[in-house]
Amino acid sequence: MVLLQQGDVAAVSTVSTVLLGLADQDPYARIVSPPLNSEPEGLGMSRLHPDFVRFVNAVLAQMHSDGQ
């Protein structure tokens, strides 16, 4: 990101989640093409927080059921 902001690189290519994070951090960064491929994503959560795990699972189930 620093090299992009300093103009030392003109573009970067990486997974969508990283690109979204970069674009969120810098108002001048833009995602200019659709994803090049589809990649599975994963989430890791501590077993010490079962309420959070249930919450995330419920959100994912809702997204799956409504097509998001």
ChimeraX attribute file (.defattr): number of C-alpha atoms within 10 A of each C-alpha:
attribute: neighborCount
match mode: 1-to-1
recipient: residues
	/A:1	15
	/A:2	8
	/A:3	11
	/A:4	14
	/A:5	12
	/A:6	9
	/A:7	10
	/A:8	9
	/A:9	11
	/A:10	9
	/A:11	13
	/A:12	11
	/A:13	10
	/A:14	10
	/A:15	12
	/A:16	16
	/A:17	10
	/A:18	11
	/A:19	17
	/A:20	14
	/A:21	11
	/A:22	18
	/A:23	15
	/A:24	12
	/A:25	11
	/A:26	11
	/A:27	8
	/A:28	10
	/A:29	17
	/A:30	13
	/A:31	14
	/A:32	7
	/A:33	6
	/A:34	7
	/A:35	12
	/A:36	10
	/A:37	7
	/A:38	8
	/A:39	9
	/A:40	4
	/A:41	6
	/A:42	5
	/A:43	6
	/A:44	6
	/A:45	10
	/A:46	8
	/A:47	9
	/A:48	8
	/A:49	9
	/A:50	11
	/A:51	10
	/A:52	13
	/A:53	16
	/A:54	11
	/A:55	11
	/A:56	14
	/A:57	12
	/A:58	12
	/A:59	12
	/A:60	12
	/A:61	13
	/A:62	12
	/A:63	11
	/A:64	10
	/A:65	9
	/A:66	7
	/A:67	7
	/A:68	8
